[in-house]
Amino acid sequence: MAKYELADSFHLMAGPSLNYFTELEEEKFKINVDFGASYDISEEFDVNAKYSLGTGDVAISGIFIGAGYKF
């Protein structure tokens, strides 16, 4: 994902995500489009949220919230 810094600790993110789905009859590889934002709590810790927009015939979309540690 591409990351753009808006302020000192706030970033916007956008880009593709690669997904692999297994079904009983067929396995499918899909590309979703993701949009999100992150906030740096400190130099080591951040929190982020993103929305993944599903594409194609297996269109699974969702909101994801996470935390990160940089080392």
PDB file of N, CA, C, O and CB in Angstrom:
ATOM      1  N   MET A   1       0.825  -1.175   0.000  1.00  0.00           N
ATOM      2  CA  MET A   1       0.000   0.000   0.000  1.00  0.00           C
ATOM      3  C   MET A   1       0.877   1.249   0.000  1.00  0.00           C
ATOM      4  O   MET A   1       1.939   1.281   0.621  1.00  0.00           O
ATOM      5  CB  MET A   1      -0.943  -0.008   1.201  1.00  0.00           C
ATOM      6  N   ALA A   2       0.416   2.260  -0.700  1.00  0.00           N
ATOM      7  CA  ALA A   2       1.105   3.546  -0.695  1.00  0.00           C
ATOM      8  C   ALA A   2       0.659   4.327   0.544  1.00  0.00           C
ATOM      9  O   ALA A   2      -0.506   4.284   0.940  1.00  0.00           O
ATOM     10  CB  ALA A   2       0.811   4.353  -2.010  1.00  0.00           C
ATOM     11  N   LYS A   3       1.609   5.034   1.140  1.00  0.00           N
ATOM     12  CA  LYS A   3       1.333   5.771   2.377  1.00  0.00           C
ATOM     13  C   LYS A   3       1.713   7.226   2.175  1.00  0.00           C
ATOM     14  O   LYS A   3       2.830   7.537   1.760  1.00  0.00           O
ATOM     15  CB  LYS A   3       2.106   5.161   3.586  1.00  0.00           C
ATOM     16  N   TYR A   4       0.760   8.127   2.475  1.00  0.00           N
ATOM     17  CA  TYR A   4       0.969   9.559   2.314  1.00  0.00           C
ATOM     18  C   TYR A   4       0.828  10.238   3.672  1.00  0.00           C
ATOM     19  O   TYR A   4      -0.177  10.059   4.359  1.00  0.00           O
ATOM     20  CB  TYR A   4      -0.033  10.157   1.288  1.00  0.00           C
ATOM     21  N   GLU A   5       1.842  11.019   4.059  1.00  0.00           N
ATOM     22  CA  GLU A   5       1.821  11.691   5.356  1.00  0.00           C
ATOM     23  C   GLU A   5       1.070  13.013   5.258  1.00  0.00           C
ATOM     24  O   GLU A   5       1.460  13.906   4.507  1.00  0.00           O
ATOM     25  CB  GLU A   5       3.252  11.928   5.868  1.00  0.00           C
ATOM     26  N   LEU A   6      -0.021  13.130   6.032  1.00  0.00           N
ATOM     27  CA  LEU A   6      -0.801  14.374   6.073  1.00  0.00           C
ATOM     28  C   LEU A   6      -0.277  15.329   7.133  1.00  0.00           C
ATOM     29  O   LEU A   6      -0.101  16.522   6.883  1.00  0.00           O
ATOM     30  CB  LEU A   6      -2.273  14.070   6.336  1.00  0.00           C
ATOM     31  N   ALA A   7      -0.034  14.796   8.298  1.00  0.00           N
ATOM     32  CA  ALA A   7       0.467  15.595   9.418  1.00  0.00           C
ATOM     33  C   ALA A   7       1.645  14.833  10.015  1.00  0.00           C
ATOM     34  O   ALA A   7       2.084  13.822   9.467  1.00  0.00           O
ATOM     35  CB  ALA A   7      -0.660  15.866  10.503  1.00  0.00           C
ATOM     36  N   ASP A   8       2.144  15.320  11.125  1.00  0.00           N
ATOM     37  CA  ASP A   8       3.325  14.717  11.735  1.00  0.00           C
ATOM     38  C   ASP A   8       3.140  13.238  12.038  1.00  0.00           C
ATOM     39  O   ASP A   8       4.072  12.458  11.840  1.00  0.00           O
ATOM     40  CB  ASP A   8       3.675  15.449  13.002  1.00  0.00           C
ATOM     41  N   SER A   9       1.976  12.830  12.509  1.00  0.00           N
ATOM     42  CA  SER A   9       1.755  11.437  12.903  1.00  0.00           C
ATOM     43  C   SER A   9       0.589  10.771  12.190  1.00  0.00           C
ATOM     44  O   SER A   9       0.273   9.620  12.491  1.00  0.00           O
ATOM     45  CB  SER A   9       1.528  11.365  14.374  1.00  0.00           C
ATOM     46  N   PHE A  10      -0.061  11.456  11.256  1.00  0.00           N
ATOM     47  CA  PHE A  10      -1.256  10.931  10.601  1.00  0.00           C
ATOM     48  C   PHE A  10      -0.969  10.636   9.128  1.00  0.00           C
ATOM     49  O   PHE A  10      -0.410  11.477   8.424  1.00  0.00           O
ATOM     50  CB  PHE A  10      -2.429  11.928  10.733  1.00  0.00           C
ATOM     51  N   HIS A  11      -1.353   9.438   8.661  1.00  0.00           N
ATOM     52  CA  HIS A  11      -1.080   9.017   7.289  1.00  0.00           C
ATOM     53  C   HIS A  11      -2.339   8.465   6.621  1.00  0.00           C
ATOM     54  O   HIS A  11      -3.192   7.872   7.281  1.00  0.00           O
ATOM     55  CB  HIS A  11       0.032   7.963   7.269  1.00  0.00           C
ATOM     56  N   LEU A  12      -2.444   8.664   5.319  1.00  0.00           N
ATOM     57  CA  LEU A  12      -3.468   8.021   4.509  1.00  0.00           C
ATOM     58  C   LEU A  12      -2.800   6.924   3.698  1.00  0.00           C
ATOM     59  O   LEU A  12      -1.649   7.059   3.283  1.00  0.00           O
ATOM     60  CB  LEU A  12      -4.197   9.048   3.583  1.00  0.00           C
ATOM     61  N   MET A  13      -3.537   5.826   3.473  1.00  0.00           N
ATOM     62  CA  MET A  13      -2.987   4.689   2.742  1.00  0.00           C
ATOM     63  C   MET A  13      -3.986   4.241   1.671  1.00  0.00           C
ATOM     64  O   MET A  13      -5.197   4.352   1.860  1.00  0.00           O
ATOM     65  CB  MET A  13      -2.652   3.516   3.710  1.00  0.00           C
ATOM     66  N   ALA A  14      -3.475   3.739   0.557  1.00  0.00           N
ATOM     67  CA  ALA A  14      -4.324   3.192  -0.498  1.00  0.00           C
ATOM     68  C   ALA A  14      -3.504   2.210  -1.322  1.00  0.00           C
ATOM     69  O   ALA A  14      -2.294   2.367  -1.481  1.00  0.00           O
ATOM     70  CB  ALA A  14      -4.907   4.325  -1.398  1.00  0.00           C
ATOM     71  N   GLY A  15      -4.182   1.198  -1.841  1.00  0.00           N
ATOM     72  CA  GLY A  15      -3.492   0.242  -2.689  1.00  0.00           C
ATOM     73  C   GLY A  15      -4.216  -1.085  -2.766  1.00  0.00           C
ATOM     74  O   GLY A  15      -5.271  -1.262  -2.157  1.00  0.00           O
ATOM     75  N   PRO A  16      -3.654  -2.011  -3.511  1.00  0.00           N
ATOM     76  CA  PRO A  16      -4.285  -3.323  -3.675  1.00  0.00           C
ATOM     77  C   PRO A  16      -3.923  -4.280  -2.548  1.00  0.00           C
ATOM     78  O   PRO A  16      -2.892  -4.135  -1.892  1.00  0.00           O
ATOM     79  CB  PRO A  16      -3.886  -3.930  -5.007  1.00  0.00           C
ATOM     80  N   SER A  17      -4.791  -5.258  -2.340  1.00  0.00           N
ATOM     81  CA  SER A  17      -4.458  -6.378  -1.448  1.00  0.00           C
ATOM     82  C   SER A  17      -4.750  -7.667  -2.205  1.00  0.00           C
ATOM     83  O   SER A  17      -5.725  -7.752  -2.952  1.00  0.00           O
ATOM     84  CB  SER A  17      -5.275  -6.311  -0.091  1.00  0.00           C
ATOM     85  N   LEU A  18      -3.918  -8.645  -2.009  1.00  0.00           N
ATOM     86  CA  LEU A  18      -4.048  -9.921  -2.699  1.00  0.00           C
ATOM     87  C   LEU A  18      -4.688 -10.929  -1.764  1.00  0.00           C
ATOM     88  O   LEU A  18      -4.269 -11.069  -0.615  1.00  0.00           O
ATOM     89  CB  LEU A  18      -2.675 -10.429  -3.196  1.00  0.00           C
ATOM     90  N   ASN A  19      -5.710 -11.636  -2.254  1.00  0.00           N
ATOM     91  CA  ASN A  19      -6.465 -12.584  -1.435  1.00  0.00           C
ATOM     92  C   ASN A  19      -6.587 -13.919  -2.162  1.00  0.00           C
ATOM     93  O   ASN A  19      -6.710 -13.970  -3.385  1.00  0.00           O
ATOM     94  CB  ASN A  19      -7.867 -12.023  -1.096  1.00  0.00           C
ATOM     95  N   TYR A  20      -6.552 -14.978  -1.393  1.00  0.00           N
ATOM     96  CA  TYR A  20      -6.688 -16.323  -1.955  1.00  0.00           C
ATOM     97  C   TYR A  20      -7.826 -17.024  -1.229  1.00  0.00           C
ATOM     98  O   TYR A  20      -7.765 -17.210  -0.013  1.00  0.00           O
ATOM     99  CB  TYR A  20      -5.352 -17.138  -1.831  1.00  0.00           C
ATOM    100  N   PHE A  21      -8.860 -17.412  -1.959  1.00  0.00           N
ATOM    101  CA  PHE A  21     -10.043 -18.061  -1.398  1.00  0.00           C
ATOM    102  C   PHE A  21     -10.095 -19.511  -1.832  1.00  0.00           C
ATOM    103  O   PHE A  21      -9.819 -19.828  -2.989  1.00  0.00           O
ATOM    104  CB  PHE A  21     -11.327 -17.329  -1.825  1.00  0.00           C
ATOM    105  N   THR A  22     -10.445 -20.388  -0.913  1.00  0.00           N
ATOM    106  CA  THR A  22     -10.643 -21.797  -1.248  1.00  0.00           C
ATOM    107  C   THR A  22     -12.109 -22.137  -1.070  1.00  0.00           C
ATOM    108  O   THR A  22     -12.736 -21.754  -0.082  1.00  0.00           O
ATOM    109  CB  THR A  22      -9.750 -22.719  -0.371  1.00  0.00           C
ATOM    110  N   GLU A  23     -12.639 -22.853  -2.028  1.00  0.00           N
ATOM    111  CA  GLU A  23     -14.013 -23.326  -1.987  1.00  0.00           C
ATOM    112  C   GLU A  23     -13.997 -24.822  -2.219  1.00  0.00           C
ATOM    113  O   GLU A  23     -12.951 -25.390  -2.531  1.00  0.00           O
ATOM    114  CB  GLU A  23     -14.901 -22.600  -3.041  1.00  0.00           C
ATOM    115  N   LEU A  24     -15.132 -25.464  -2.072  1.00  0.00           N
ATOM    116  CA  LEU A  24     -15.198 -26.903  -2.282  1.00  0.00           C
ATOM    117  C   LEU A  24     -14.889 -27.281  -3.724  1.00  0.00           C
ATOM    118  O   LEU A  24     -14.219 -28.285  -3.967  1.00  0.00           O
ATOM    119  CB  LEU A  24     -16.566 -27.422  -1.895  1.00  0.00           C
ATOM    120  N   GLU A  25     -15.365 -26.494  -4.683  1.00  0.00           N
ATOM    121  CA  GLU A  25     -15.199 -26.842  -6.088  1.00  0.00           C
ATOM    122  C   GLU A  25     -14.028 -26.142  -6.764  1.00  0.00           C
ATOM    123  O   GLU A  25     -13.435 -26.686  -7.695  1.00  0.00           O
ATOM    124  CB  GLU A  25     -16.448 -26.524  -6.826  1.00  0.00           C
ATOM    125  N   GLU A  26     -13.688 -24.937  -6.302  1.00  0.00           N
ATOM    126  CA  GLU A  26     -12.723 -24.130  -7.032  1.00  0.00           C
ATOM    127  C   GLU A  26     -11.951 -23.223  -6.076  1.00  0.00           C
ATOM    128  O   GLU A  26     -12.491 -22.758  -5.072  1.00  0.00           O
ATOM    129  CB  GLU A  26     -13.428 -23.295  -8.111  1.00  0.00           C
ATOM    130  N   GLU A  27     -10.680 -22.980  -6.400  1.00  0.00           N
ATOM    131  CA  GLU A  27      -9.863 -22.044  -5.645  1.00  0.00           C
ATOM    132  C   GLU A  27      -9.736 -20.761  -6.453  1.00  0.00           C
ATOM    133  O   GLU A  27      -9.573 -20.817  -7.672  1.00  0.00           O
ATOM    134  CB  GLU A  27      -8.462 -22.646  -5.321  1.00  0.00           C
ATOM    135  N   LYS A  28      -9.809 -19.597  -5.791  1.00  0.00           N
ATOM    136  CA  LYS A  28      -9.802 -18.326  -6.505  1.00  0.00           C
ATOM    137  C   LYS A  28      -8.814 -17.357  -5.888  1.00  0.00           C
ATOM    138  O   LYS A  28      -8.685 -17.269  -4.667  1.00  0.00           O
ATOM    139  CB  LYS A  28     -11.194 -17.714  -6.516  1.00  0.00           C
ATOM    140  N   PHE A  29      -8.117 -16.631  -6.752  1.00  0.00           N
ATOM    141  CA  PHE A  29      -7.174 -15.588  -6.362  1.00  0.00           C
ATOM    142  C   PHE A  29      -7.807 -14.255  -6.741  1.00  0.00           C
ATOM    143  O   PHE A  29      -8.160 -14.057  -7.904  1.00  0.00           O
ATOM    144  CB  PHE A  29      -5.764 -15.782  -7.054  1.00  0.00           C
ATOM    145  N   LYS A  30      -7.958 -13.341  -5.796  1.00  0.00           N
ATOM    146  CA  LYS A  30      -8.637 -12.067  -6.028  1.00  0.00           C
ATOM    147  C   LYS A  30      -7.769 -10.900  -5.572  1.00  0.00           C
ATOM    148  O   LYS A  30      -6.917 -11.034  -4.694  1.00  0.00           O
ATOM    149  CB  LYS A  30      -9.989 -12.037  -5.300  1.00  0.00           C
ATOM    150  N   ILE A  31      -8.013  -9.764  -6.193  1.00  0.00           N
ATOM    151  CA  ILE A  31      -7.355  -8.516  -5.813  1.00  0.00           C
ATOM    152  C   ILE A  31      -8.429  -7.549  -5.327  1.00  0.00           C
ATOM    153  O   ILE A  31      -9.384  -7.268  -6.052  1.00  0.00           O
ATOM    154  CB  ILE A  31      -6.541  -7.906  -7.012  1.00  0.00           C
ATOM    155  N   ASN A  32      -8.280  -7.042  -4.115  1.00  0.00           N
ATOM    156  CA  ASN A  32      -9.178  -6.039  -3.555  1.00  0.00           C
ATOM    157  C   ASN A  32      -8.503  -4.681  -3.585  1.00  0.00           C
ATOM    158  O   ASN A  32      -7.284  -4.585  -3.728  1.00  0.00           O
ATOM    159  CB  ASN A  32      -9.592  -6.409  -2.116  1.00  0.00           C
ATOM    160  N   VAL A  33      -9.298  -3.637  -3.449  1.00  0.00           N
ATOM    161  CA  VAL A  33      -8.782  -2.270  -3.363  1.00  0.00           C
ATOM    162  C   VAL A  33      -8.972  -1.801  -1.921  1.00  0.00           C
ATOM    163  O   VAL A  33     -10.084  -1.845  -1.394  1.00  0.00           O
ATOM    164  CB  VAL A  33      -9.510  -1.305  -4.387  1.00  0.00           C
ATOM    165  N   ASP A  34      -7.887  -1.353  -1.285  1.00  0.00           N
ATOM    166  CA  ASP A  34      -7.912  -0.952   0.121  1.00  0.00           C
ATOM    167  C   ASP A  34      -7.665   0.548   0.277  1.00  0.00           C
ATOM    168  O   ASP A  34      -6.844   1.135  -0.428  1.00  0.00           O
ATOM    169  CB  ASP A  34      -6.867  -1.741   0.916  1.00  0.00           C
ATOM    170  N   PHE A  35      -8.401   1.157   1.224  1.00  0.00           N
ATOM    171  CA  PHE A  35      -8.229   2.558   1.602  1.00  0.00           C
ATOM    172  C   PHE A  35      -8.156   2.603   3.117  1.00  0.00           C
ATOM    173  O   PHE A  35      -8.911   1.904   3.792  1.00  0.00           O
ATOM    174  CB  PHE A  35      -9.399   3.465   1.052  1.00  0.00           C
ATOM    175  N   GLY A  36      -7.256   3.417   3.665  1.00  0.00           N
ATOM    176  CA  GLY A  36      -7.171   3.462   5.116  1.00  0.00           C
ATOM    177  C   GLY A  36      -6.403   4.651   5.637  1.00  0.00           C
ATOM    178  O   GLY A  36      -5.984   5.534   4.889  1.00  0.00           O
ATOM    179  N   ALA A  37      -6.232   4.645   6.956  1.00  0.00           N
ATOM    180  CA  ALA A  37      -5.502   5.698   7.647  1.00  0.00           C
ATOM    181  C   ALA A  37      -4.751   5.078   8.819  1.00  0.00           C
ATOM    182  O   ALA A  37      -5.162   4.056   9.369  1.00  0.00           O
ATOM    183  CB  ALA A  37      -6.461   6.828   8.130  1.00  0.00           C
ATOM    184  N   SER A  38      -3.649   5.712   9.186  1.00  0.00           N
ATOM    185  CA  SER A  38      -2.891   5.251  10.349  1.00  0.00           C
ATOM    186  C   SER A  38      -2.452   6.459  11.170  1.00  0.00           C
ATOM    187  O   SER A  38      -2.309   7.571  10.661  1.00  0.00           O
ATOM    188  CB  SER A  38      -1.660   4.402   9.914  1.00  0.00           C
ATOM    189  N   TYR A  39      -2.245   6.198  12.455  1.00  0.00           N
ATOM    190  CA  TYR A  39      -1.800   7.236  13.376  1.00  0.00           C
ATOM    191  C   TYR A  39      -0.649   6.684  14.205  1.00  0.00           C
ATOM    192  O   TYR A  39      -0.780   5.629  14.826  1.00  0.00           O
ATOM    193  CB  TYR A  39      -2.968   7.722  14.291  1.00  0.00           C
ATOM    194  N   ASP A  40       0.478   7.393  14.219  1.00  0.00           N
ATOM    195  CA  ASP A  40       1.644   6.990  14.997  1.00  0.00           C
ATOM    196  C   ASP A  40       1.480   7.469  16.431  1.00  0.00           C
ATOM    197  O   ASP A  40       1.476   8.672  16.694  1.00  0.00           O
ATOM    198  CB  ASP A  40       2.948   7.551  14.377  1.00  0.00           C
ATOM    199  N   ILE A  41       1.347   6.528  17.354  1.00  0.00           N
ATOM    200  CA  ILE A  41       1.249   6.862  18.776  1.00  0.00           C
ATOM    201  C   ILE A  41       2.617   7.277  19.305  1.00  0.00           C
ATOM    202  O   ILE A  41       2.739   8.240  20.062  1.00  0.00           O
ATOM    203  CB  ILE A  41       0.695   5.664  19.587  1.00  0.00           C
ATOM    204  N   SER A  42       3.634   6.541  18.899  1.00  0.00           N
ATOM    205  CA  SER A  42       5.020   6.856  19.249  1.00  0.00           C
ATOM    206  C   SER A  42       5.878   6.432  18.063  1.00  0.00           C
ATOM    207  O   SER A  42       5.339   6.077  17.015  1.00  0.00           O
ATOM    208  CB  SER A  42       5.475   6.130  20.589  1.00  0.00           C
ATOM    209  N   GLU A  43       7.197   6.463  18.205  1.00  0.00           N
ATOM    210  CA  GLU A  43       8.074   6.020  17.121  1.00  0.00           C
ATOM    211  C   GLU A  43       7.935   4.529  16.854  1.00  0.00           C
ATOM    212  O   GLU A  43       8.180   4.079  15.734  1.00  0.00           O
ATOM    213  CB  GLU A  43       9.519   6.349  17.447  1.00  0.00           C
ATOM    214  N   GLU A  44       7.543   3.752  17.868  1.00  0.00           N
ATOM    215  CA  GLU A  44       7.445   2.304  17.721  1.00  0.00           C
ATOM    216  C   GLU A  44       6.024   1.803  17.455  1.00  0.00           C
ATOM    217  O   GLU A  44       5.857   0.797  16.765  1.00  0.00           O
ATOM    218  CB  GLU A  44       7.977   1.646  18.951  1.00  0.00           C
ATOM    219  N   PHE A  45       4.997   2.472  17.981  1.00  0.00           N
ATOM    220  CA  PHE A  45       3.628   1.959  17.921  1.00  0.00           C
ATOM    221  C   PHE A  45       2.749   2.824  17.023  1.00  0.00           C
ATOM    222  O   PHE A  45       2.874   4.048  16.987  1.00  0.00           O
ATOM    223  CB  PHE A  45       3.026   1.887  19.325  1.00  0.00           C
ATOM    224  N   ASP A  46       1.844   2.143  16.289  1.00  0.00           N
ATOM    225  CA  ASP A  46       0.832   2.855  15.514  1.00  0.00           C
ATOM    226  C   ASP A  46      -0.488   2.082  15.557  1.00  0.00           C
ATOM    227  O   ASP A  46      -0.520   0.894  15.877  1.00  0.00           O
ATOM    228  CB  ASP A  46       1.302   3.055  14.048  1.00  0.00           C
ATOM    229  N   VAL A  47      -1.570   2.783  15.228  1.00  0.00           N
ATOM    230  CA  VAL A  47      -2.888   2.166  15.074  1.00  0.00           C
ATOM    231  C   VAL A  47      -3.358   2.504  13.664  1.00  0.00           C
ATOM    232  O   VAL A  47      -3.007   3.546  13.111  1.00  0.00           O
ATOM    233  CB  VAL A  47      -3.919   2.673  16.176  1.00  0.00           C
ATOM    234  N   ASN A  48      -4.165   1.598  13.087  1.00  0.00           N
ATOM    235  CA  ASN A  48      -4.622   1.828  11.727  1.00  0.00           C
ATOM    236  C   ASN A  48      -5.995   1.219  11.511  1.00  0.00           C
ATOM    237  O   ASN A  48      -6.428   0.326  12.240  1.00  0.00           O
ATOM    238  CB  ASN A  48      -3.627   1.258  10.724  1.00  0.00           C
ATOM    239  N   ALA A  49      -6.660   1.726  10.495  1.00  0.00           N
ATOM    240  CA  ALA A  49      -7.960   1.200  10.075  1.00  0.00           C
ATOM    241  C   ALA A  49      -8.004   1.275   8.566  1.00  0.00           C
ATOM    242  O   ALA A  49      -7.499   2.225   7.969  1.00  0.00           O
ATOM    243  CB  ALA A  49      -9.155   1.994  10.722  1.00  0.00           C
ATOM    244  N   LYS A  50      -8.618   0.258   7.939  1.00  0.00           N
ATOM    245  CA  LYS A  50      -8.744   0.279   6.492  1.00  0.00           C
ATOM    246  C   LYS A  50     -10.045  -0.377   6.069  1.00  0.00           C
ATOM    247  O   LYS A  50     -10.613  -1.197   6.791  1.00  0.00           O
ATOM    248  CB  LYS A  50      -7.554  -0.419   5.834  1.00  0.00           C
ATOM    249  N   TYR A  51     -10.501  -0.003   4.892  1.00  0.00           N
ATOM    250  CA  TYR A  51     -11.665  -0.618   4.275  1.00  0.00           C
ATOM    251  C   TYR A  51     -11.184  -1.350   3.037  1.00  0.00           C
ATOM    252  O   TYR A  51     -10.522  -0.760   2.183  1.00  0.00           O
ATOM    253  CB  TYR A  51     -12.765   0.441   3.925  1.00  0.00           C
ATOM    254  N   SER A  52     -11.509  -2.623   2.932  1.00  0.00           N
ATOM    255  CA  SER A  52     -11.127  -3.435   1.789  1.00  0.00           C
ATOM    256  C   SER A  52     -12.352  -3.629   0.914  1.00  0.00           C
ATOM    257  O   SER A  52     -13.341  -4.220   1.347  1.00  0.00           O
ATOM    258  CB  SER A  52     -10.533  -4.802   2.236  1.00  0.00           C
ATOM    259  N   LEU A  53     -12.290  -3.136  -0.315  1.00  0.00           N
ATOM    260  CA  LEU A  53     -13.401  -3.206  -1.263  1.00  0.00           C
ATOM    261  C   LEU A  53     -13.193  -4.410  -2.170  1.00  0.00           C
ATOM    262  O   LEU A  53     -12.243  -4.450  -2.951  1.00  0.00           O
ATOM    263  CB  LEU A  53     -13.517  -1.894  -2.099  1.00  0.00           C
ATOM    264  N   GLY A  54     -14.089  -5.396  -2.061  1.00  0.00           N
ATOM    265  CA  GLY A  54     -13.995  -6.602  -2.866  1.00  0.00           C
ATOM    266  C   GLY A  54     -14.381  -6.357  -4.312  1.00  0.00           C
ATOM    267  O   GLY A  54     -15.259  -5.545  -4.602  1.00  0.00           O
ATOM    268  N   THR A  55     -13.718  -7.068  -5.219  1.00  0.00           N
ATOM    269  CA  THR A  55     -14.000  -6.947  -6.645  1.00  0.00           C
ATOM    270  C   THR A  55     -14.270  -8.324  -7.227  1.00  0.00           C
ATOM    271  O   THR A  55     -13.868  -9.334  -6.648  1.00  0.00           O
ATOM    272  CB  THR A  55     -12.829  -6.262  -7.386  1.00  0.00           C
ATOM    273  N   GLY A  56     -14.938  -8.373  -8.353  1.00  0.00           N
ATOM    274  CA  GLY A  56     -15.181  -9.628  -9.056  1.00  0.00           C
ATOM    275  C   GLY A  56     -16.367 -10.400  -8.515  1.00  0.00           C
ATOM    276  O   GLY A  56     -17.192  -9.866  -7.773  1.00  0.00           O
ATOM    277  N   ASP A  57     -16.440 -11.691  -8.908  1.00  0.00           N
ATOM    278  CA  ASP A  57     -17.580 -12.518  -8.510  1.00  0.00           C
ATOM    279  C   ASP A  57     -17.511 -12.960  -7.054  1.00  0.00           C
ATOM    280  O   ASP A  57     -18.549 -13.266  -6.467  1.00  0.00           O
ATOM    281  CB  ASP A  57     -17.666 -13.732  -9.397  1.00  0.00           C
ATOM    282  N   VAL A  58     -16.336 -13.005  -6.456  1.00  0.00           N
ATOM    283  CA  VAL A  58     -16.194 -13.257  -5.019  1.00  0.00           C
ATOM    284  C   VAL A  58     -15.808 -11.915  -4.400  1.00  0.00           C
ATOM    285  O   VAL A  58     -14.628 -11.642  -4.180  1.00  0.00           O
ATOM    286  CB  VAL A  58     -15.106 -14.398  -4.706  1.00  0.00           C
ATOM    287  N   ALA A  59     -16.796 -11.090  -4.123  1.00  0.00           N
ATOM    288  CA  ALA A  59     -16.559  -9.726  -3.655  1.00  0.00           C
ATOM    289  C   ALA A  59     -16.790  -9.658  -2.150  1.00  0.00           C
ATOM    290  O   ALA A  59     -17.895  -9.362  -1.695  1.00  0.00           O
ATOM    291  CB  ALA A  59     -17.476  -8.718  -4.395  1.00  0.00           C
ATOM    292  N   ILE A  60     -15.752  -9.930  -1.393  1.00  0.00           N
ATOM    293  CA  ILE A  60     -15.826  -9.860   0.063  1.00  0.00           C
ATOM    294  C   ILE A  60     -15.189  -8.545   0.497  1.00  0.00           C
ATOM    295  O   ILE A  60     -14.003  -8.313   0.265  1.00  0.00           O
ATOM    296  CB  ILE A  60     -15.113 -11.091   0.738  1.00  0.00           C
ATOM    297  N   SER A  61     -15.985  -7.687   1.128  1.00  0.00           N
ATOM    298  CA  SER A  61     -15.512  -6.389   1.590  1.00  0.00           C
ATOM    299  C   SER A  61     -15.560  -6.361   3.113  1.00  0.00           C
ATOM    300  O   SER A  61     -16.309  -7.117   3.731  1.00  0.00           O
ATOM    301  CB  SER A  61     -16.361  -5.234   0.986  1.00  0.00           C
ATOM    302  N   GLY A  62     -14.759  -5.487   3.713  1.00  0.00           N
ATOM    303  CA  GLY A  62     -14.788  -5.399   5.167  1.00  0.00           C
ATOM    304  C   GLY A  62     -13.934  -4.276   5.706  1.00  0.00           C
ATOM    305  O   GLY A  62     -13.120  -3.684   4.998  1.00  0.00           O
ATOM    306  N   ILE A  63     -14.143  -4.000   6.983  1.00  0.00           N
ATOM    307  CA  ILE A  63     -13.364  -2.999   7.717  1.00  0.00           C
ATOM    308  C   ILE A  63     -12.394  -3.730   8.617  1.00  0.00           C
ATOM    309  O   ILE A  63     -12.773  -4.670   9.316  1.00  0.00           O
ATOM    310  CB  ILE A  63     -14.285  -2.041   8.545  1.00  0.00           C
ATOM    311  N   PHE A  64     -11.143  -3.301   8.604  1.00  0.00           N
ATOM    312  CA  PHE A  64     -10.099  -3.929   9.399  1.00  0.00           C
ATOM    313  C   PHE A  64      -9.430  -2.877  10.285  1.00  0.00           C
ATOM    314  O   PHE A  64      -9.088  -1.789   9.823  1.00  0.00           O
ATOM    315  CB  PHE A  64      -9.057  -4.625   8.487  1.00  0.00           C
ATOM    316  N   ILE A  65      -9.249  -3.213  11.551  1.00  0.00           N
ATOM    317  CA  ILE A  65      -8.608  -2.326  12.523  1.00  0.00           C
ATOM    318  C   ILE A  65      -7.402  -3.055  13.083  1.00  0.00           C
ATOM    319  O   ILE A  65      -7.478  -4.244  13.394  1.00  0.00           O
ATOM    320  CB  ILE A  65      -9.598  -1.901  13.668  1.00  0.00           C
ATOM    321  N   GLY A  66      -6.290  -2.347  13.211  1.00  0.00           N
ATOM    322  CA  GLY A  66      -5.093  -3.015  13.702  1.00  0.00           C
ATOM    323  C   GLY A  66      -4.172  -2.092  14.468  1.00  0.00           C
ATOM    324  O   GLY A  66      -4.386  -0.883  14.556  1.00  0.00           O
ATOM    325  N   ALA A  67      -3.149  -2.702  15.013  1.00  0.00           N
ATOM    326  CA  ALA A  67      -2.080  -1.988  15.711  1.00  0.00           C
ATOM    327  C   ALA A  67      -0.767  -2.553  15.225  1.00  0.00           C
ATOM    328  O   ALA A  67      -0.679  -3.725  14.858  1.00  0.00           O
ATOM    329  CB  ALA A  67      -2.211  -2.114  17.267  1.00  0.00           C
ATOM    330  N   GLY A  68       0.260  -1.710  15.224  1.00  0.00           N
ATOM    331  CA  GLY A  68       1.545  -2.154  14.727  1.00  0.00           C
ATOM    332  C   GLY A  68       2.693  -1.761  15.639  1.00  0.00           C
ATOM    333  O   GLY A  68       2.616  -0.799  16.403  1.00  0.00           O
ATOM    334  N   TYR A  69       3.753  -2.536  15.532  1.00  0.00           N
ATOM    335  CA  TYR A  69       4.993  -2.266  16.268  1.00  0.00           C
ATOM    336  C   TYR A  69       6.126  -2.251  15.260  1.00  0.00           C
ATOM    337  O   TYR A  69       6.305  -3.207  14.506  1.00  0.00           O
ATOM    338  CB  TYR A  69       5.250  -3.336  17.400  1.00  0.00           C
ATOM    339  N   LYS A  70       6.897  -1.164  15.244  1.00  0.00           N
ATOM    340  CA  LYS A  70       8.033  -1.023  14.326  1.00  0.00           C
ATOM    341  C   LYS A  70       9.311  -1.378  15.074  1.00  0.00           C
ATOM    342  O   LYS A  70       9.551  -0.894  16.180  1.00  0.00           O
ATOM    343  CB  LYS A  70       8.116   0.428  13.739  1.00  0.00           C
ATOM    344  N   PHE A  71      10.115  -2.218  14.467  1.00  0.00           N
ATOM    345  CA  PHE A  71      11.408  -2.568  15.081  1.00  0.00           C
ATOM    346  C   PHE A  71      12.511  -2.513  14.082  1.00  0.00           C
ATOM    347  O   PHE A  71      13.664  -2.776  14.420  1.00  0.00           O
ATOM    348  CB  PHE A  71      11.362  -3.945  15.704  1.00  0.00           C
TER     349      PHE A  71
END
